Amino acid sequence: MNRSNLAINADRLWADLMQTALIGGTAKGGIRRLTLTDEDRQVRDWFCGECRALGCEVTIDEVGNIFAVRPGLRSDLAPVAIGSHLDTQPTGGKFDGVLGVLAGLECLRTVHEAGYRTNAPLMLVNWTNEEGSRFAPAMLGSGVHAGVFDRAYADSRIDAEGQTFSAALDGIGYRGSVPVGQIPIGAMFELHIEQGPILEAEEKTIGVVTGVQAMRWYDIEIEGRESHAGSTPMALRADALTASAVLIQEIDAMARGLHDAVATVGTIAARPGSRNVIPGSVTMSLDLRHPRDADLDAMEQAVETALQDITGARGMSGAMTRIWTSPSVRFDEACIAAVRRAAASGGHAMRDIVSGAGHDAAYIARIAPTTMIFVPCAGGLSHNEAESATYADCAAGAEVLLQAVLDLDQRHADGL
Ligand SMILES: [Zn+2]
């Protein structure tokens, strides 16, 4: 059987998306399926059953990552993996993560029904706790697998009710015995909705994801002087909140003036927080992102300079502390090329794109050749119950996923 004749069953993929969306389904049409809850257990049970029905061997590691393996012709090749996540945000949509796993299941079914034998084993992965909304941080299961976090750290994470990750994992019966990181990955592909507006706006079906942008988080503190709102003349004030307003404007202008840059002040707190007291101090958050680390260095420096200029000119002090950093990720050239060929042979309109959000693939890229495929979502909306992707785009994404996986499998076997 020629691999280019293999075609996924789009009706079946769509039916799976709609049927599993009922596990944790919300009144507004979204999903609430927080990691390691009973809803997560239910969808995991369903997932394992479907994989076993295809003859796959299902293995679970010590943090609950699930690996379903379909043997290939050669056992000396590490599996070509397809992975994403079945957990959702508290008010999540039907496609974030789920599309990647269910499209992977559809790929397995397609090769199974055709009796097609890959060279390397095929492996479908459901990563535990991608969302990070119940147990921070995000991408925990893939992070432990890639050696970014250790298992004890994962086990010690605590949710808002005080329950540990460890207890929750045991509670749903999904702690496996295989040590984390022991399952080899020859390469991994992750299909995901874009979670942004670019593909839809440009009427492209496939985003060829070349990497994940660098991200850094900061806390910024500005110290002025509290004083009476009525008796302090304007010229004699050290108002930390108005200084913050000027800084936020400058940060916004800086990012607008740089190609591909984004900057966000998402929280701000002024103290003492009284109607008739001039704010003496302000704390705010800052999120800076750019596809290139060097440009992010320049953005960081520009904010630092603006902070010192603005506070210095007003007789105040300012401090900026970096609290989290995630370097840029460049995906694997051979995997990217396989996606490009698959999209081209399917006749799909495509463009290169850099992911603005983090994904399991960003961590797996540290240990194996990895890339991602994006499909559009309506209005770029995600982490929202109204999140939506079309039947045709989901089908196109799954088809490109299948052909890219088989293409890479052939090239690996040919020693290319
Ligand atoms: Zn996701």
Residues whose N, C-alpha, C, O or C-beta is under 5 A from the ligand:
A	BS01	ZN	D96 G97
